[in-house]
Amino acid sequence: MGDLTLQSTLTCPHCARAETLDMPQDACVVVHVCAGCGARLTPKTGDCCVFCSYGDVPCPPVQKEGDCCGAPMDAGP
């Protein structure tokens, strides 16, 4: 498997501000406050973190294994 990408650019769905952020390799980021408009971003249904929902690169666990937090990303509730 190739190298992991450890940065992702989050784009706020409210104001379209883009921020390039470092992603943790061993945790999900479930809340991010937009530096532009102050919106509180949380993952979309079915996503494990804000990087998977609003980033241009998914989080490291999804990059490595296709799932995060022990649940396959395509599994239904």
N, CA, C and O atoms as CSV, one atom per row, in Angstrom:
chain,resi,resn,atom,element,x,y,z
A,1,MET,N,N,0.850,-1.176,0.000
A,1,MET,CA,C,0.000,0.000,0.000
A,1,MET,C,C,0.889,1.230,0.000
A,1,MET,O,O,1.970,1.218,0.588
A,2,GLY,N,N,0.435,2.299,-0.661
A,2,GLY,CA,C,1.206,3.526,-0.759
A,2,GLY,C,C,1.190,4.321,0.528
A,2,GLY,O,O,0.570,3.940,1.520
A,3,ASP,N,N,1.888,5.429,0.479
A,3,ASP,CA,C,1.945,6.314,1.641
A,3,ASP,C,C,0.588,6.944,1.910
A,3,ASP,O,O,-0.206,7.160,0.994
A,4,LEU,N,N,0.335,7.234,3.172
A,4,LEU,CA,C,-0.893,7.919,3.553
A,4,LEU,C,C,-0.746,9.413,3.327
A,4,LEU,O,O,0.333,9.976,3.508
A,5,THR,N,N,-1.819,10.037,2.937
A,5,THR,CA,C,-1.875,11.496,2.862
A,5,THR,C,C,-2.385,11.968,4.209
A,5,THR,O,O,-3.452,11.541,4.651
A,6,LEU,N,N,-1.638,12.842,4.866
A,6,LEU,CA,C,-1.972,13.260,6.228
A,6,LEU,C,C,-2.521,14.676,6.304
A,6,LEU,O,O,-2.711,15.213,7.396
A,7,GLN,N,N,-2.776,15.284,5.151
A,7,GLN,CA,C,-3.421,16.588,5.118
A,7,GLN,C,C,-4.625,16.508,4.202
A,7,GLN,O,O,-4.624,15.780,3.209
A,8,SER,N,N,-5.645,17.263,4.548
A,8,SER,CA,C,-6.848,17.329,3.733
A,8,SER,C,C,-7.343,18.763,3.753
A,8,SER,O,O,-7.210,19.461,4.759
A,9,THR,N,N,-7.909,19.195,2.649
A,9,THR,CA,C,-8.484,20.529,2.583
A,9,THR,C,C,-9.985,20.417,2.807
A,9,THR,O,O,-10.716,19.872,1.980
A,10,LEU,N,N,-10.430,20.949,3.952
A,10,LEU,CA,C,-11.850,20.968,4.279
A,10,LEU,C,C,-12.477,22.198,3.637
A,10,LEU,O,O,-11.916,23.292,3.695
A,11,THR,N,N,-13.631,22.015,3.031
A,11,THR,CA,C,-14.369,23.131,2.460
A,11,THR,C,C,-15.707,23.244,3.178
A,11,THR,O,O,-16.507,22.308,3.177
A,12,CYS,N,N,-15.939,24.391,3.785
A,12,CYS,CA,C,-17.161,24.620,4.542
A,12,CYS,C,C,-18.357,24.662,3.588
A,12,CYS,O,O,-18.338,25.405,2.607
A,13,PRO,N,N,-19.396,23.870,3.867
A,13,PRO,CA,C,-20.569,23.879,3.000
A,13,PRO,C,C,-21.418,25.146,3.152
A,13,PRO,O,O,-22.324,25.387,2.354
A,14,HIS,N,N,-21.126,25.946,4.166
A,14,HIS,CA,C,-21.909,27.158,4.425
A,14,HIS,C,C,-21.300,28.395,3.757
A,14,HIS,O,O,-22.025,29.198,3.170
A,15,CYS,N,N,-19.978,28.554,3.844
A,15,CYS,CA,C,-19.342,29.763,3.316
A,15,CYS,C,C,-18.288,29.479,2.251
A,15,CYS,O,O,-17.741,30.413,1.665
A,16,ALA,N,N,-17.996,28.208,1.992
A,16,ALA,CA,C,-17.037,27.763,0.976
A,16,ALA,C,C,-15.583,28.078,1.316
A,16,ALA,O,O,-14.715,27.989,0.447
A,17,ARG,N,N,-15.307,28.442,2.557
A,17,ARG,CA,C,-13.908,28.657,2.959
A,17,ARG,C,C,-13.195,27.317,2.964
A,17,ARG,O,O,-13.721,26.327,3.471
A,18,ALA,N,N,-11.998,27.291,2.399
A,18,ALA,CA,C,-11.189,26.077,2.364
A,18,ALA,C,C,-10.028,26.223,3.338
A,18,ALA,O,O,-9.346,27.248,3.356
A,19,GLU,N,N,-9.809,25.197,4.145
A,19,GLU,CA,C,-8.705,25.158,5.109
A,19,GLU,C,C,-7.961,23.845,4.942
A,19,GLU,O,O,-8.571,22.776,4.963
A,20,THR,N,N,-6.657,23.917,4.778
A,20,THR,CA,C,-5.845,22.708,4.719
A,20,THR,C,C,-5.380,22.388,6.135
A,20,THR,O,O,-4.726,23.198,6.793
A,21,LEU,N,N,-5.736,21.179,6.590
A,21,LEU,CA,C,-5.472,20.782,7.970
A,21,LEU,C,C,-4.756,19.444,8.031
A,21,LEU,O,O,-4.887,18.609,7.136
A,22,ASP,N,N,-3.994,19.254,9.109
A,22,ASP,CA,C,-3.373,17.965,9.373
A,22,ASP,C,C,-4.428,17.031,9.959
A,22,ASP,O,O,-5.240,17.438,10.791
A,23,MET,N,N,-4.406,15.780,9.517
A,23,MET,CA,C,-5.350,14.785,10.039
A,23,MET,C,C,-4.637,13.888,11.032
A,23,MET,O,O,-3.500,13.481,10.793
A,24,PRO,N,N,-5.298,13.569,12.163
A,24,PRO,CA,C,-4.710,12.599,13.081
A,24,PRO,C,C,-4.755,11.211,12.442
A,24,PRO,O,O,-5.677,10.889,11.693
A,25,GLN,N,N,-3.747,10.400,12.749
A,25,GLN,CA,C,-3.693,9.050,12.181
A,25,GLN,C,C,-4.498,8.047,12.995
A,25,GLN,O,O,-4.801,6.956,12.514
A,26,ASP,N,N,-4.846,8.414,14.235
A,26,ASP,CA,C,-5.446,7.431,15.129
A,26,ASP,C,C,-6.740,7.894,15.790
A,26,ASP,O,O,-7.137,7.356,16.823
A,27,ALA,N,N,-7.400,8.893,15.197
A,27,ALA,CA,C,-8.640,9.393,15.788
A,27,ALA,C,C,-9.511,10.017,14.708
A,27,ALA,O,O,-9.023,10.477,13.675
A,28,CYS,N,N,-10.811,10.020,14.974
A,28,CYS,CA,C,-11.754,10.689,14.086
A,28,CYS,C,C,-11.989,12.112,14.594
A,28,CYS,O,O,-12.106,12.338,15.799
A,29,VAL,N,N,-12.057,13.053,13.680
A,29,VAL,CA,C,-12.400,14.429,14.034
A,29,VAL,C,C,-13.891,14.584,13.723
A,29,VAL,O,O,-14.292,14.631,12.561
A,30,VAL,N,N,-14.695,14.663,14.770
A,30,VAL,CA,C,-16.137,14.682,14.570
A,30,VAL,C,C,-16.744,16.076,14.679
A,30,VAL,O,O,-17.929,16.259,14.399
A,31,VAL,N,N,-15.947,17.055,15.081
A,31,VAL,CA,C,-16.415,18.437,15.128
A,31,VAL,C,C,-15.281,19.334,14.654
A,31,VAL,O,O,-14.139,19.210,15.097
A,32,HIS,N,N,-15.625,20.244,13.739
A,32,HIS,CA,C,-14.678,21.262,13.291
A,32,HIS,C,C,-15.444,22.563,13.183
A,32,HIS,O,O,-16.534,22.601,12.613
A,33,VAL,N,N,-14.879,23.637,13.731
A,33,VAL,CA,C,-15.505,24.952,13.637
A,33,VAL,C,C,-14.819,25.721,12.511
A,33,VAL,O,O,-13.604,25.918,12.528
A,34,CYS,N,N,-15.613,26.152,11.535
A,34,CYS,CA,C,-15.088,26.869,10.385
A,34,CYS,C,C,-14.484,28.198,10.836
A,34,CYS,O,O,-15.112,28.956,11.575
A,35,ALA,N,N,-13.262,28.471,10.387
A,35,ALA,CA,C,-12.590,29.719,10.725
A,35,ALA,C,C,-13.195,30.901,9.977
A,35,ALA,O,O,-12.965,32.054,10.343
A,36,GLY,N,N,-13.963,30.619,8.937
A,36,GLY,CA,C,-14.562,31.697,8.155
A,36,GLY,C,C,-15.877,32.192,8.738
A,36,GLY,O,O,-16.027,33.383,9.013
A,37,CYS,N,N,-16.828,31.287,8.926
A,37,CYS,CA,C,-18.166,31.694,9.359
A,37,CYS,C,C,-18.550,31.204,10.748
A,37,CYS,O,O,-19.589,31.591,11.282
A,38,GLY,N,N,-17.711,30.349,11.335
A,38,GLY,CA,C,-17.993,29.840,12.675
A,38,GLY,C,C,-18.956,28.670,12.713
A,38,GLY,O,O,-19.354,28.236,13.794
A,39,ALA,N,N,-19.342,28.148,11.546
A,39,ALA,CA,C,-20.258,27.002,11.516
A,39,ALA,C,C,-19.599,25.790,12.160
A,39,ALA,O,O,-18.400,25.556,12.007
A,40,ARG,N,N,-20.404,25.034,12.877
A,40,ARG,CA,C,-19.942,23.803,13.527
A,40,ARG,C,C,-20.205,22.651,12.565
A,40,ARG,O,O,-21.354,22.259,12.361
A,41,LEU,N,N,-19.152,22.113,11.978
A,41,LEU,CA,C,-19.278,21.022,11.022
A,41,LEU,C,C,-19.189,19.689,11.750
A,41,LEU,O,O,-18.325,19.487,12.602
A,42,THR,N,N,-20.085,18.796,11.404
A,42,THR,CA,C,-20.073,17.430,11.909
A,42,THR,C,C,-20.191,16.494,10.704
A,42,THR,O,O,-20.632,16.923,9.638
A,43,PRO,N,N,-19.808,15.240,10.852
A,43,PRO,CA,C,-19.855,14.317,9.709
A,43,PRO,C,C,-21.269,14.143,9.147
A,43,PRO,O,O,-22.257,14.186,9.879
A,44,LYS,N,N,-21.335,13.948,7.846
A,44,LYS,CA,C,-22.601,13.597,7.205
A,44,LYS,C,C,-22.950,12.167,7.595
A,44,LYS,O,O,-22.072,11.393,7.977
A,45,THR,N,N,-24.207,11.821,7.502
A,45,THR,CA,C,-24.658,10.466,7.800
A,45,THR,C,C,-23.868,9.458,6.972
A,45,THR,O,O,-23.761,9.592,5.753
A,46,GLY,N,N,-23.322,8.461,7.634
A,46,GLY,CA,C,-22.550,7.429,6.959
A,46,GLY,C,C,-21.052,7.683,6.931
A,46,GLY,O,O,-20.277,6.783,6.607
A,47,ASP,N,N,-20.632,8.902,7.268
A,47,ASP,CA,C,-19.205,9.224,7.316
A,47,ASP,C,C,-18.724,9.192,8.761
A,47,ASP,O,O,-19.492,9.447,9.690
A,48,CYS,N,N,-17.440,8.875,8.939
A,48,CYS,CA,C,-16.913,8.762,10.304
A,48,CYS,C,C,-16.375,10.077,10.842
A,48,CYS,O,O,-16.271,10.250,12.056
A,49,CYS,N,N,-16.028,11.018,9.949
A,49,CYS,CA,C,-15.408,12.248,10.425
A,49,CYS,C,C,-15.613,13.381,9.418
A,49,CYS,O,O,-16.090,13.165,8.303
A,50,VAL,N,N,-15.242,14.588,9.837
A,50,VAL,CA,C,-15.420,15.749,8.966
A,50,VAL,C,C,-14.521,15.682,7.733
A,50,VAL,O,O,-14.863,16.246,6.693
A,51,PHE,N,N,-13.388,15.008,7.832
A,51,PHE,CA,C,-12.513,14.891,6.661
A,51,PHE,C,C,-13.158,14.038,5.575
A,51,PHE,O,O,-13.024,14.331,4.387
A,52,CYS,N,N,-13.856,12.984,5.985
A,52,CYS,CA,C,-14.541,12.136,5.003
A,52,CYS,C,C,-15.738,12.855,4.387
A,52,CYS,O,O,-16.106,12.576,3.246
A,53,SER,N,N,-16.351,13.777,5.132
A,53,SER,CA,C,-17.525,14.493,4.634
A,53,SER,C,C,-17.179,15.730,3.815
A,53,SER,O,O,-17.801,15.981,2.782
A,54,TYR,N,N,-16.200,16.502,4.262
A,54,TYR,CA,C,-15.948,17.811,3.657
A,54,TYR,C,C,-14.540,17.997,3.117
A,54,TYR,O,O,-14.218,19.056,2.577
A,55,GLY,N,N,-13.696,16.977,3.257
A,55,GLY,CA,C,-12.314,17.094,2.816
A,55,GLY,C,C,-12.086,16.564,1.423
A,55,GLY,O,O,-12.917,15.845,0.869
A,56,ASP,N,N,-10.947,16.928,0.864
A,56,ASP,CA,C,-10.586,16.410,-0.458
A,56,ASP,C,C,-9.834,15.087,-0.359
A,56,ASP,O,O,-9.576,14.437,-1.372
A,57,VAL,N,N,-9.484,14.689,0.869
A,57,VAL,CA,C,-8.820,13.411,1.133
A,57,VAL,C,C,-9.503,12.799,2.352
A,57,VAL,O,O,-9.682,13.496,3.351
A,58,PRO,N,N,-9.894,11.522,2.312
A,58,PRO,CA,C,-10.503,10.901,3.497
A,58,PRO,C,C,-9.475,10.686,4.604
A,58,PRO,O,O,-8.270,10.764,4.365
A,59,CYS,N,N,-9.949,10.419,5.793
A,59,CYS,CA,C,-9.069,10.239,6.950
A,59,CYS,C,C,-8.146,9.021,6.766
A,59,CYS,O,O,-8.457,8.119,5.988
A,60,PRO,N,N,-7.016,8.998,7.480
A,60,PRO,CA,C,-6.062,7.896,7.335
A,60,PRO,C,C,-6.641,6.490,7.539
A,60,PRO,O,O,-6.295,5.597,6.766
A,61,PRO,N,N,-7.512,6.240,8.546
A,61,PRO,CA,C,-8.060,4.873,8.660
A,61,PRO,C,C,-8.846,4.444,7.412
A,61,PRO,O,O,-8.782,3.282,7.013
A,62,VAL,N,N,-9.570,5.355,6.808
A,62,VAL,CA,C,-10.322,5.020,5.593
A,62,VAL,C,C,-9.354,4.812,4.427
A,62,VAL,O,O,-9.561,3.921,3.602
A,63,GLN,N,N,-8.303,5.624,4.353
A,63,GLN,CA,C,-7.298,5.436,3.302
A,63,GLN,C,C,-6.657,4.058,3.414
A,63,GLN,O,O,-6.433,3.389,2.405
A,64,LYS,N,N,-6.359,3.631,4.660
A,64,LYS,CA,C,-5.670,2.358,4.883
A,64,LYS,C,C,-6.581,1.161,4.698
A,64,LYS,O,O,-6.217,0.199,4.020
A,65,GLU,N,N,-7.765,1.212,5.296
A,65,GLU,CA,C,-8.574,0.010,5.429
A,65,GLU,C,C,-9.953,0.098,4.810
A,65,GLU,O,O,-10.667,-0.903,4.753
A,66,GLY,N,N,-10.345,1.279,4.343
A,66,GLY,CA,C,-11.671,1.423,3.775
A,66,GLY,C,C,-12.768,1.511,4.811
A,66,GLY,O,O,-13.949,1.567,4.467
A,67,ASP,N,N,-12.389,1.525,6.078
A,67,ASP,CA,C,-13.370,1.729,7.136
A,67,ASP,C,C,-12.727,2.513,8.263
A,67,ASP,O,O,-11.514,2.721,8.279
A,68,CYS,N,N,-13.536,2.938,9.186
A,68,CYS,CA,C,-13.032,3.722,10.312
A,68,CYS,C,C,-13.890,3.405,11.524
A,68,CYS,O,O,-15.087,3.150,11.393
A,69,CYS,N,N,-13.300,3.421,12.670
A,69,CYS,CA,C,-14.025,3.192,13.923
A,69,CYS,C,C,-14.715,1.832,13.938
A,69,CYS,O,O,-15.707,1.642,14.642
A,70,GLY,N,N,-14.187,0.884,13.161
A,70,GLY,CA,C,-14.694,-0.458,13.199
A,70,GLY,C,C,-15.911,-0.736,12.323
A,70,GLY,O,O,-16.428,-1.853,12.333
A,71,ALA,N,N,-16.377,0.254,11.569
A,71,ALA,CA,C,-17.570,0.047,10.741
A,71,ALA,C,C,-17.235,0.330,9.278
A,71,ALA,O,O,-16.750,1.416,8.963
A,72,PRO,N,N,-17.480,-0.616,8.388
A,72,PRO,CA,C,-17.268,-0.345,6.975
A,72,PRO,C,C,-18.086,0.859,6.529
A,72,PRO,O,O,-19.231,1.022,6.951
A,73,MET,N,N,-17.514,1.698,5.686
A,73,MET,CA,C,-18.162,2.934,5.283
A,73,MET,C,C,-19.429,2.702,4.477
A,73,MET,O,O,-20.287,3.583,4.426
A,74,ASP,N,N,-19.572,1.540,3.845
A,74,ASP,CA,C,-20.764,1.307,3.040
A,74,ASP,C,C,-21.814,0.491,3.797
A,74,ASP,O,O,-22.827,0.092,3.221
A,75,ALA,N,N,-21.575,0.245,5.073
A,75,ALA,CA,C,-22.543,-0.533,5.867
A,75,ALA,C,C,-23.708,0.353,6.267
A,75,ALA,O,O,-23.523,1.508,6.650
A,76,GLY,N,N,-24.880,-0.184,6.178
A,76,GLY,CA,C,-26.078,0.550,6.585
A,76,GLY,C,C,-26.258,0.493,8.078
A,76,GLY,O,O,-25.599,-0.288,8.765
A,77,PRO,N,N,-27.164,1.333,8.589
A,77,PRO,CA,C,-27.408,1.343,10.042
A,77,PRO,C,C,-28.080,0.069,10.519
A,77,PRO,O,O,-28.351,-0.077,11.711
